[in-house]
Amino acid sequence: MSTDLSNYRKSYEKHELLLKDAPANPLELFKRWFHEIDTSFPDIEANAMTLSTISLDGFPKSRIVLLKEFNTDGFVFYSNYNSDKGQAIIANPNVCLSFFWHSAERQVIIKGIAEKVDAATSDDYFLTRPRGSQLGAWASNQSEIIADRDVLNNKLKELELQYKDKDIPRPNHWGGFLIKPTEIEFWQGRPNRLHDRIEYKLNSDSSWTINRLAP
Ligand SMILES: Cc1cc2nc3c(=O)[nH]c(=O)nc-3n(C[C@H](O)[C@H](O)[C@H](O)COP(=O)(O)O)c2cc1C
């Protein structure tokens, strides 16, 4: 069986990214792009990003997670520390994040080093989650094999009783990771496959070297 996709072709023509418009700090450009996407395309989850890690078996693995904060230190998402990704990051904190904002024909690729955020930050974020999501963090041993859906439903029922009329504490195995960027590439689709690629590389004095890359 074969599916021919050779006619899938789209010309990218909406925007450009020139070196003269690239600020000294890539977080500024990220903020500008993120807000443009977020405000122009409210229906898409602009904060959905692909997280790639090196698994314990040596293979890379990618999955979507949600960006919950970004600031001058980096990019924060929340997860289960015992999950596949959690174990992978603890063994090898070198990770890659990427965003594909197709509505604006843009891609951002971030290489960086992951570390756990402090417990108080994870507590604060956990408190903002709906109760159902808080219980879900307790109910699911993320990435483990389970027999069927009843395992989750039964666990959730148990937890609902256990925490009836009570605050739900954050599980120790659940919290944030901060990705401190070392390289960020901004990719803007252009006609004739001659896309704009502006790459930032972090220097030891915390400044960034900026280069244009061939598409
Ligand atoms: C739109 C979307 C958002 C997601 N957000 C998160 C998230 O913020 N944190 C998380 O742990 N998993 C999130 N997931 C689920 C992950 O993609 C993944 O299935 C899960 O984290 C288990 O991955 P692992 O077994 O590689 O650790 C999201 C999935 C989708 C499709």
The ligand as a Tripos MOL2 file, in Angstrom:
@<TRIPOS>MOLECULE
LIG
   31    33     1     0     0
SMALL
NO_CHARGES

@<TRIPOS>ATOM
      1 C1         -2.0720   19.2500   23.0380 C.3       1 LIG1
      2 C2         -1.3690   18.3420   24.0270 C.ar      1 LIG1
      3 C3         -0.9000   18.8930   25.2170 C.ar      1 LIG1
      4 C4         -0.2080   18.0930   26.1370 C.ar      1 LIG1
      5 N1          0.3160   18.6730   27.2580 N.ar      1 LIG1
      6 C5          1.0380   17.9270   28.1210 C.ar      1 LIG1
      7 C6          1.7120   18.5520   29.2150 C.ar      1 LIG1
      8 O1          1.7280   19.7900   29.3900 O.2       1 LIG1
      9 N2          2.3920   17.7510   30.0660 N.ar      1 LIG1
     10 C7          2.4570   16.3920   29.8940 C.ar      1 LIG1
     11 O2          3.0740   15.7260   30.7200 O.2       1 LIG1
     12 N3          1.8600   15.7840   28.8410 N.ar      1 LIG1
     13 C8          1.1710   16.5220   27.9530 C.ar      1 LIG1
     14 N4          0.5730   15.9240   26.8630 N.ar      1 LIG1
     15 C9          0.7070   14.4530   26.7050 C.3       1 LIG1
     16 C10         2.0800   14.1180   26.1340 C.3       1 LIG1
     17 O3          2.1050   14.3730   24.7320 O.3       1 LIG1
     18 C11         2.4920   12.6570   26.4010 C.3       1 LIG1
     19 O4          1.5130   11.7570   25.9000 O.3       1 LIG1
     20 C12         2.6660   12.3600   27.8910 C.3       1 LIG1
     21 O5          3.3310   13.4280   28.5430 O.3       1 LIG1
     22 C13         3.4620   11.0710   28.1030 C.3       1 LIG1
     23 O6          4.7190   11.2030   27.4780 O.3       1 LIG1
     24 P1          5.9440   10.2650   27.8510 P.3       1 LIG1
     25 O7          5.4060    8.8870   28.0650 O.co2     1 LIG1
     26 O8          6.8860   10.3530   26.7040 O.co2     1 LIG1
     27 O9          6.5550   10.8300   29.1310 O.co2     1 LIG1
     28 C14        -0.0600   16.7020   25.8970 C.ar      1 LIG1
     29 C15        -0.5360   16.1640   24.6900 C.ar      1 LIG1
     30 C16        -1.1570   16.9790   23.7680 C.ar      1 LIG1
     31 C17        -1.6080   16.3850   22.4530 C.3       1 LIG1
@<TRIPOS>BOND
     1     1     2 1
     2     2     3 ar
     3     2    30 ar
     4     3     4 ar
     5     4     5 ar
     6     4    28 ar
     7     5     6 ar
     8     6     7 ar
     9     6    13 1
    10     7     8 2
    11     7     9 ar
    12     9    10 ar
    13    10    11 2
    14    10    12 ar
    15    12    13 ar
    16    13    14 ar
    17    14    15 1
    18    14    28 ar
    19    15    16 1
    20    16    17 1
    21    16    18 1
    22    18    19 1
    23    18    20 1
    24    20    21 1
    25    20    22 1
    26    22    23 1
    27    23    24 1
    28    24    25 2
    29    24    26 1
    30    24    27 1
    31    28    29 ar
    32    29    30 ar
    33    30    31 1
@<TRIPOS>SUBSTRUCTURE
     1 LIG1         1 GROUP 0 **** ****
